[in-house]
Amino acid sequence: MAKFDTIGVLTSGGDAPGMNAAVRAIARRAIQNGIKVKGILGGYSGLVNDNMIDLNARSVSNIVHRGGTILYTDRCLEFKEEEGMQKAIATCRRHNIDAIVAIGGDGTFRGATDLSIRGIPTIGVTGSIDNDVTATDYTVGFDTSMNTVIECVDRLRDTCQSHARCDVVEVMGRDCGEIALKAGIASGAIAIAIPEIPFDEDAAIERINAARASGKRSMLVILSEGVFSTDGKPYGEVLCDVIQEKTGIETKFARLAHVIRGGSPTLRDRLTATEMGTYAVDLLLEGKSDVIVAEVDGKIVNYDITFALTMDKMYKNKLKPDSLDAFSAEQIAQMKKVCDFRASEIRRLYDIHLGLCQ
């Protein structure tokens, strides 16, 4: 078992409900094993600027239900440069920090591997409302964000029904449309637009017209912020105008934006964050480093960070010519299998949506 005097924990990138539950689990698992814990404030900026606090069993009490992150977060450009990384390493040495657990998404994991190769063992815990880390079936924060979308959309439907309107609702997601897809199905949207699947605008207009002709008063269209019109504009506002023009139905646009990042995490996110947080500390104690904690087929597992990031690039069509050079044919085949399965699941759910929206 590896020996540690002190470990640090940070949250980086976009905040996600459940991050505090992960911080609590990491701190208490470490303390349970006789390890001191430093909370690094503001993500990697906290390492660069030496901004941190001591965490103990009491300081992480009563945070499991809170949204956001008590450690705050930041996107640190300075850490991407060697000088900034060396400042971070110096901070770790100054505070006797032997290892770090970093909670966040793909950008957070790139920082984690930078620390690992410079001698600070680092484990990544997946925390992202978008569920956009390909190596894991689930990221902490996703369930809460979807439930927030559903709550907001249910409220919009009430006024849509009263006024016989259509609402076009844009949700977060960047390159990943899972929030829009799953929340859209769960809220009975008549049309869903996501980056992964071409959107048939004409078919959607036809469905809306048919639904109105059959007596349906309220219509909801859910789309991801990662969908753009042919001229590069956010598609939601464009689609809103198109629907009103081609159907004659009063159509309103709503951008939920960052409201879906906040709020008290659901049971799913609290439990998953707790499992991932404790497992991250256990991995450090086993001598592991430069890996991320993921959930696959309902089990908490770990992946090499570089492998996970490369798989993510493969799925998002962002591979560079030499991205796969360091991997075996077997590893590349494993990446492709995961990417193909994820794409097939998106397609399967989208087909369910198309079959039900009337």
TAVEN-V696830 format. One record per residue. N is the residue number from 1. PHI is phi as a letter, one per 20 degrees, with the letter a starting at -180 (999 if undefined). OMEGA is omega in whole degrees, 0 to 359 (NA if undefined). BURIAL is # if it has 16 or more other ideal C-beta (glycine too) atoms within 10 Angstrom, else .. Layout:
n=N phi=PHI omega=OMEGA burial=BURIAL
n=N phi=PHI omega=OMEGA burial=BURIAL
//
This chain:
n=1 phi=999 omega=180 burial=.
n=2 phi=f omega=181 burial=.
n=3 phi=d omega=179 burial=.
n=4 phi=c omega=172 burial=#
n=5 phi=e omega=185 burial=.
n=6 phi=b omega=170 burial=#
n=7 phi=c omega=176 burial=#
n=8 phi=d omega=175 burial=#
n=9 phi=c omega=179 burial=#
n=10 phi=c omega=173 burial=#
n=11 phi=c omega=188 burial=#
n=12 phi=c omega=180 burial=#
n=13 phi=m omega=180 burial=#
n=14 phi=f omega=179 burial=#
n=15 phi=f omega=181 burial=#
n=16 phi=b omega=176 burial=#
n=17 phi=g omega=184 burial=#
n=18 phi=o omega=178 burial=#
n=19 phi=g omega=180 burial=#
n=20 phi=f omega=177 burial=#
n=21 phi=f omega=178 burial=#
n=22 phi=f omega=178 burial=#
n=23 phi=g omega=179 burial=#
n=24 phi=g omega=182 burial=#
n=25 phi=f omega=180 burial=#
n=26 phi=f omega=181 burial=#
n=27 phi=f omega=185 burial=#
n=28 phi=f omega=177 burial=#
n=29 phi=f omega=179 burial=#
n=30 phi=f omega=180 burial=#
n=31 phi=g omega=178 burial=#
n=32 phi=g omega=181 burial=.
n=33 phi=d omega=175 burial=.
n=34 phi=m omega=182 burial=.
n=35 phi=d omega=175 burial=#
n=36 phi=f omega=185 burial=#
n=37 phi=c omega=174 burial=#
n=38 phi=d omega=172 burial=#
n=39 phi=e omega=183 burial=#
n=40 phi=e omega=188 burial=#
n=41 phi=e omega=177 burial=#
n=42 phi=n omega=176 burial=#
n=43 phi=m omega=182 burial=#
n=44 phi=f omega=174 burial=#
n=45 phi=f omega=179 burial=#
n=46 phi=f omega=176 burial=#
n=47 phi=f omega=181 burial=#
n=48 phi=f omega=186 burial=#
n=49 phi=d omega=178 burial=#
n=50 phi=l omega=181 burial=.
n=51 phi=c omega=184 burial=.
n=52 phi=b omega=180 burial=#
n=53 phi=c omega=173 burial=.
n=54 phi=e omega=174 burial=.
n=55 phi=d omega=174 burial=#
n=56 phi=c omega=185 burial=.
n=57 phi=g omega=181 burial=.
n=58 phi=e omega=182 burial=.
n=59 phi=f omega=177 burial=#
n=60 phi=d omega=173 burial=#
n=61 phi=f omega=173 burial=.
n=62 phi=l omega=175 burial=.
n=63 phi=d omega=187 burial=#
n=64 phi=f omega=183 burial=#
n=65 phi=e omega=186 burial=.
n=66 phi=e omega=174 burial=#
n=67 phi=f omega=181 burial=#
n=68 phi=m omega=178 burial=#
n=69 phi=b omega=180 burial=#
n=70 phi=f omega=179 burial=#
n=71 phi=e omega=181 burial=#
n=72 phi=m omega=183 burial=#
n=73 phi=b omega=183 burial=#
n=74 phi=a omega=172 burial=#
n=75 phi=d omega=192 burial=.
n=76 phi=e omega=179 burial=#
n=77 phi=f omega=182 burial=.
n=78 phi=f omega=182 burial=.
n=79 phi=f omega=179 burial=#
n=80 phi=f omega=179 burial=.
n=81 phi=e omega=184 burial=.
n=82 phi=g omega=180 burial=.
n=83 phi=f omega=178 burial=.
n=84 phi=f omega=178 burial=#
n=85 phi=f omega=180 burial=#
n=86 phi=f omega=174 burial=.
n=87 phi=f omega=179 burial=#
n=88 phi=f omega=178 burial=#
n=89 phi=f omega=180 burial=#
n=90 phi=f omega=177 burial=.
n=91 phi=f omega=179 burial=#
n=92 phi=f omega=181 burial=#
n=93 phi=f omega=183 burial=.
n=94 phi=f omega=183 burial=.
n=95 phi=d omega=180 burial=#
n=96 phi=l omega=177 burial=.
n=97 phi=f omega=184 burial=#
n=98 phi=e omega=183 burial=#
n=99 phi=a omega=183 burial=#
n=100 phi=c omega=168 burial=#
n=101 phi=d omega=183 burial=#
n=102 phi=d omega=183 burial=#
n=103 phi=d omega=180 burial=#
n=104 phi=r omega=182 burial=#
n=105 phi=d omega=188 burial=#
n=106 phi=f omega=178 burial=#
n=107 phi=f omega=177 burial=#
n=108 phi=f omega=183 burial=#
n=109 phi=f omega=174 burial=#
n=110 phi=f omega=176 burial=#
n=111 phi=f omega=181 burial=#
n=112 phi=f omega=180 burial=#
n=113 phi=f omega=175 burial=#
n=114 phi=f omega=177 burial=#
n=115 phi=f omega=183 burial=#
n=116 phi=f omega=183 burial=#
n=117 phi=f omega=177 burial=.
n=118 phi=d omega=170 burial=.
n=119 phi=n omega=176 burial=.
n=120 phi=d omega=180 burial=#
n=121 phi=g omega=184 burial=#
n=122 phi=c omega=177 burial=#
n=123 phi=d omega=177 burial=#
n=124 phi=d omega=174 burial=#
n=125 phi=d omega=186 burial=#
n=126 phi=f omega=176 burial=#
n=127 phi=c omega=182 burial=#
n=128 phi=a omega=180 burial=#
n=129 phi=f omega=188 burial=#
n=130 phi=e omega=188 burial=#
n=131 phi=l omega=190 burial=#
n=132 phi=d omega=175 burial=#
n=133 phi=d omega=191 burial=#
n=134 phi=f omega=185 burial=#
n=135 phi=f omega=182 burial=#
n=136 phi=d omega=176 burial=#
n=137 phi=f omega=188 burial=#
n=138 phi=b omega=174 burial=#
n=139 phi=d omega=180 burial=#
n=140 phi=g omega=180 burial=#
n=141 phi=o omega=185 burial=#
n=142 phi=f omega=182 burial=#
n=143 phi=f omega=179 burial=#
n=144 phi=f omega=182 burial=#
n=145 phi=f omega=179 burial=#
n=146 phi=f omega=179 burial=#
n=147 phi=f omega=176 burial=#
n=148 phi=f omega=177 burial=#
n=149 phi=g omega=182 burial=#
n=150 phi=f omega=179 burial=.
n=151 phi=f omega=180 burial=.
n=152 phi=f omega=182 burial=#
n=153 phi=f omega=177 burial=#
n=154 phi=g omega=178 burial=.
n=155 phi=f omega=178 burial=.
n=156 phi=f omega=180 burial=#
n=157 phi=f omega=179 burial=#
n=158 phi=g omega=182 burial=.
n=159 phi=f omega=173 burial=.
n=160 phi=f omega=180 burial=#
n=161 phi=f omega=181 burial=.
n=162 phi=f omega=186 burial=.
n=163 phi=d omega=182 burial=.
n=164 phi=l omega=183 burial=.
n=165 phi=d omega=167 burial=#
n=166 phi=d omega=175 burial=#
n=167 phi=d omega=172 burial=#
n=168 phi=d omega=186 burial=#
n=169 phi=d omega=178 burial=#
n=170 phi=e omega=178 burial=#
n=171 phi=c omega=181 burial=#
n=172 phi=f omega=179 burial=#
n=173 phi=q omega=181 burial=#
n=174 phi=l omega=183 burial=.
n=175 phi=e omega=185 burial=#
n=176 phi=d omega=184 burial=#
n=177 phi=e omega=187 burial=#
n=178 phi=f omega=177 burial=#
n=179 phi=f omega=180 burial=#
n=180 phi=f omega=184 burial=#
n=181 phi=f omega=186 burial=#
n=182 phi=f omega=177 burial=#
n=183 phi=f omega=178 burial=#
n=184 phi=f omega=177 burial=#
n=185 phi=f omega=183 burial=#
n=186 phi=f omega=181 burial=.
n=187 phi=d omega=176 burial=#
n=188 phi=m omega=180 burial=#
n=189 phi=f omega=179 burial=#
n=190 phi=e omega=176 burial=#
n=191 phi=b omega=179 burial=#
n=192 phi=c omega=178 burial=#
n=193 phi=c omega=181 burial=#
n=194 phi=c omega=183 burial=#
n=195 phi=f omega=188 burial=#
n=196 phi=f omega=186 burial=#
n=197 phi=c omega=179 burial=#
n=198 phi=g omega=183 burial=.
n=199 phi=e omega=179 burial=#
n=200 phi=e omega=184 burial=.
n=201 phi=f omega=181 burial=#
n=202 phi=f omega=180 burial=.
n=203 phi=f omega=178 burial=.
n=204 phi=f omega=178 burial=#
n=205 phi=f omega=179 burial=#
n=206 phi=f omega=179 burial=.
n=207 phi=f omega=181 burial=#
n=208 phi=f omega=179 burial=#
n=209 phi=f omega=180 burial=.
n=210 phi=f omega=180 burial=.
n=211 phi=f omega=179 burial=#
n=212 phi=f omega=180 burial=#
n=213 phi=f omega=180 burial=.
n=214 phi=e omega=176 burial=.
n=215 phi=o omega=180 burial=.
n=216 phi=f omega=183 burial=#
n=217 phi=e omega=186 burial=.
n=218 phi=d omega=178 burial=#
n=219 phi=c omega=178 burial=#
n=220 phi=c omega=174 burial=#
n=221 phi=d omega=181 burial=#
n=222 phi=d omega=177 burial=#
n=223 phi=b omega=179 burial=#
n=224 phi=e omega=177 burial=#
n=225 phi=f omega=181 burial=#
n=226 phi=e omega=178 burial=#
n=227 phi=e omega=182 burial=#
n=228 phi=c omega=176 burial=.
n=229 phi=f omega=183 burial=.
n=230 phi=f omega=178 burial=.
n=231 phi=e omega=174 burial=.
n=232 phi=n omega=179 burial=.
n=233 phi=e omega=174 burial=.
n=234 phi=g omega=192 burial=#
n=235 phi=f omega=185 burial=#
n=236 phi=g omega=181 burial=#
n=237 phi=f omega=177 burial=.
n=238 phi=f omega=181 burial=#
n=239 phi=f omega=178 burial=#
n=240 phi=g omega=180 burial=#
n=241 phi=f omega=180 burial=.
n=242 phi=f omega=181 burial=#
n=243 phi=f omega=181 burial=#
n=244 phi=f omega=182 burial=#
n=245 phi=f omega=188 burial=.
n=246 phi=e omega=180 burial=#
n=247 phi=d omega=185 burial=#
n=248 phi=m omega=180 burial=.
n=249 phi=e omega=176 burial=#
n=250 phi=g omega=187 burial=.
n=251 phi=c omega=181 burial=#
n=252 phi=d omega=178 burial=.
n=253 phi=d omega=177 burial=#
n=254 phi=c omega=176 burial=#
n=255 phi=d omega=183 burial=.
n=256 phi=f omega=174 burial=#
n=257 phi=l omega=191 burial=.
n=258 phi=f omega=178 burial=.
n=259 phi=f omega=183 burial=.
n=260 phi=e omega=174 burial=#
n=261 phi=e omega=189 burial=#
n=262 phi=e omega=175 burial=#
n=263 phi=n omega=181 burial=#
n=264 phi=f omega=182 burial=.
n=265 phi=f omega=177 burial=#
n=266 phi=f omega=176 burial=#
n=267 phi=g omega=181 burial=.
n=268 phi=g omega=182 burial=#
n=269 phi=f omega=178 burial=#
n=270 phi=f omega=183 burial=#
n=271 phi=f omega=181 burial=.
n=272 phi=f omega=178 burial=#
n=273 phi=f omega=180 burial=#
n=274 phi=f omega=179 burial=#
n=275 phi=f omega=181 burial=#
n=276 phi=f omega=181 burial=#
n=277 phi=f omega=179 burial=#
n=278 phi=f omega=180 burial=#
n=279 phi=f omega=179 burial=#
n=280 phi=f omega=178 burial=#
n=281 phi=f omega=178 burial=#
n=282 phi=f omega=178 burial=#
n=283 phi=f omega=177 burial=#
n=284 phi=g omega=180 burial=#
n=285 phi=f omega=177 burial=#
n=286 phi=e omega=180 burial=.
n=287 phi=n omega=180 burial=.
n=288 phi=e omega=177 burial=#
n=289 phi=b omega=176 burial=#
n=290 phi=l omega=177 burial=#
n=291 phi=c omega=173 burial=#
n=292 phi=d omega=175 burial=#
n=293 phi=e omega=183 burial=#
n=294 phi=c omega=172 burial=#
n=295 phi=d omega=180 burial=#
n=296 phi=c omega=180 burial=.
n=297 phi=l omega=176 burial=.
n=298 phi=n omega=181 burial=.
n=299 phi=d omega=177 burial=.
n=300 phi=e omega=185 burial=#
n=301 phi=c omega=176 burial=.
n=302 phi=c omega=178 burial=#
n=303 phi=c omega=168 burial=#
n=304 phi=g omega=186 burial=#
n=305 phi=f omega=181 burial=#
n=306 phi=f omega=176 burial=#
n=307 phi=f omega=182 burial=#
n=308 phi=f omega=181 burial=#
n=309 phi=f omega=179 burial=#
n=310 phi=f omega=176 burial=#
n=311 phi=f omega=179 burial=#
n=312 phi=f omega=178 burial=#
n=313 phi=f omega=178 burial=#
n=314 phi=f omega=182 burial=#
n=315 phi=f omega=184 burial=#
n=316 phi=e omega=178 burial=#
n=317 phi=l omega=181 burial=.
n=318 phi=d omega=180 burial=.
n=319 phi=f omega=172 burial=.
n=320 phi=e omega=184 burial=.
n=321 phi=g omega=183 burial=.
n=322 phi=d omega=187 burial=.
n=323 phi=f omega=185 burial=.
n=324 phi=e omega=186 burial=#
n=325 phi=f omega=185 burial=.
n=326 phi=e omega=186 burial=.
n=327 phi=d omega=178 burial=#
n=328 phi=f omega=177 burial=.
n=329 phi=f omega=179 burial=.
n=330 phi=f omega=179 burial=.
n=331 phi=f omega=179 burial=.
n=332 phi=f omega=178 burial=.
n=333 phi=f omega=178 burial=.
n=334 phi=f omega=177 burial=.
n=335 phi=g omega=182 burial=#
n=336 phi=f omega=179 burial=.
n=337 phi=f omega=179 burial=.
n=338 phi=f omega=180 burial=#
n=339 phi=f omega=180 burial=#
n=340 phi=f omega=180 burial=.
n=341 phi=f omega=180 burial=.
n=342 phi=f omega=179 burial=#
n=343 phi=f omega=180 burial=.
n=344 phi=f omega=178 burial=.
n=345 phi=f omega=175 burial=.
n=346 phi=f omega=180 burial=#
n=347 phi=f omega=181 burial=.
n=348 phi=f omega=180 burial=.
n=349 phi=f omega=180 burial=#
n=350 phi=f omega=177 burial=#
n=351 phi=f omega=175 burial=.
n=352 phi=f omega=178 burial=.
n=353 phi=g omega=182 burial=#
n=354 phi=f omega=180 burial=.
n=355 phi=f omega=185 burial=.
n=356 phi=d omega=187 burial=.
n=357 phi=f omega=181 burial=#
n=358 phi=b omega=NA burial=.
//
